[in-house]
Amino acid sequence: MNVSPRKLNAFLSIKLPAAFICGVRTKSISDTTCVVSVKHRWINQNPFNSMFWAVQGMAAELTTGALVMSKVKASGNKMSMLVTSNNATYSKKATGRIHFTCNQGKDIDDLISKAIETGEGQSIVLNSKGVNSEGVQVSDFNFEWSIKVRS
């Protein structure tokens, strides 16, 4: 089974309903890049009339996690994957439609190859930037993912 935006969105509705209800949707996923979007609405806003930071975090994490998940699946190996740390910066109010993008697919390929080769756990920091419809960056997220081949 290939990982596709439609399958990821169905996965969200069942396994991560809070993200689905808040409007987080995968728009595209390729070998190198994943794009997720979410629109500022009443259900996902904070008291300051912008998108709640946690909703932005769900969308940003999905861009990185979907890439890792698709690469693990493509490797044919059983692996555990876990976010071990994260940080974020916010530079502008998130209103309107925000697109989050992670384009580190090649780095994930290298990480998985190293994990398979060594048999040891590996980690990588993946970045996802949130950009509004005017092309202005509103947030910047880093997620440290740890993967390990299961025996």
C-alpha positions in Angstrom: 0.0 0.0 0.0 1.4 3.4 -1.0 1.0 6.4 1.3 -1.2 9.0 -0.4 -2.9 12.2 0.8 -6.3 10.4 0.7 -5.1 7.5 2.8 -3.3 9.9 5.3 -6.5 12.0 5.7 -8.5 8.8 6.3 -5.9 7.8 8.9 -6.3 11.2 10.6 -10.1 10.8 10.8 -9.7 7.4 12.6 -6.4 7.7 14.6 -6.1 11.5 15.2 -9.6 12.8 15.2 -8.6 16.1 16.9 -6.4 17.0 14.0 -9.1 16.0 11.5 -11.8 18.0 13.3 -9.5 21.1 13.3 -9.1 20.8 9.6 -5.6 19.4 9.2 -5.4 17.9 5.7 -2.5 16.4 3.7 -2.4 18.1 0.3 0.6 16.2 -1.3 3.3 13.7 -0.5 6.2 12.7 -2.8 9.6 11.1 -2.4 11.1 14.3 -1.0 8.3 16.5 0.2 5.0 16.5 2.2 2.6 19.4 2.3 -0.2 19.8 4.8 -2.7 22.6 5.1 -5.1 23.9 7.7 -7.4 26.9 7.6 -8.0 29.2 10.5 -11.6 28.6 11.7 -13.6 29.1 14.9 -12.8 25.5 16.0 -9.0 26.0 15.9 -8.6 29.5 17.0 -7.1 31.0 20.2 -8.5 34.0 22.2 -6.4 36.3 20.0 -8.2 35.4 16.8 -5.4 33.4 15.2 -4.7 29.7 14.9 -3.9 27.9 18.1 -0.3 26.9 18.4 -1.2 23.2 18.9 -3.1 23.0 15.7 -0.1 24.4 13.9 2.0 21.8 15.6 -0.3 18.9 14.6 -0.1 20.0 10.9 3.7 20.6 11.1 4.3 17.2 12.8 2.2 15.4 10.1 4.4 16.7 7.4 7.5 15.2 9.0 5.8 12.0 10.3 4.1 11.2 7.0 7.5 11.4 5.3 9.1 9.1 7.9 6.2 6.7 7.8 6.2 6.5 4.0 10.0 5.9 3.9 9.9 3.2 6.6 7.1 1.5 4.7 9.1 1.7 1.5 12.2 0.2 3.2 10.3 -3.1 3.8 11.7 -3.2 7.4 9.8 -3.1 10.6 10.9 0.0 12.5 9.8 1.9 15.5 9.5 5.7 15.2 9.1 8.3 17.9 9.3 12.1 18.3 11.9 12.6 21.0 11.9 16.4 21.1 10.5 19.4 19.3 10.6 23.2 19.3 8.9 26.0 17.4 9.0 29.7 16.7 6.1 31.9 15.7 6.7 35.0 13.7 3.2 36.2 12.6 -0.4 35.6 13.5 -1.6 32.5 11.7 -4.9 33.5 9.9 -6.3 32.2 6.6 -5.0 29.0 5.1 -1.6 27.9 6.3 0.6 25.4 4.4 3.2 23.4 6.2 6.0 21.9 4.2 8.8 19.4 5.0 11.2 18.6 2.1 13.8 16.4 3.8 12.9 13.1 2.2 16.4 12.4 1.0 17.8 12.9 4.5 15.3 10.4 5.8 16.4 7.9 3.1 20.0 8.3 4.4 18.9 7.9 8.0 16.9 4.7 7.3 19.9 3.2 5.3 22.2 3.9 8.3 19.7 2.4 10.8 19.4 -0.8 8.6 23.2 -1.0 8.1 24.2 -0.5 11.8 21.2 -2.1 13.5 21.3 0.9 16.0 18.7 3.6 16.6 19.2 6.8 14.7 17.7 10.2 15.0 17.2 13.2 12.8 15.8 16.7 13.1 13.1 17.5 10.5 11.9 21.0 9.8 8.4 22.1 8.8 7.7 25.7 7.9 4.2 27.2 8.0 3.4 29.8 5.3 0.2 31.8 4.8 -1.5 32.5 1.5 0.6 35.6 0.9 3.8 33.5 1.2 4.8 34.9 4.6 6.2 32.5 7.1 4.1 32.3 10.2 5.8 29.5 12.1 8.8 27.2 12.0 8.8 23.8 13.7 11.6 21.3 14.3 10.9 17.7 15.3 13.6 15.2 16.3 12.6 11.7 15.1 14.2 8.6 16.4 13.9 5.4 14.4 15.2 1.9 15.2 14.9 -1.4 13.3 12.8 -3.9 15.2 14.3 -7.4 15.7 
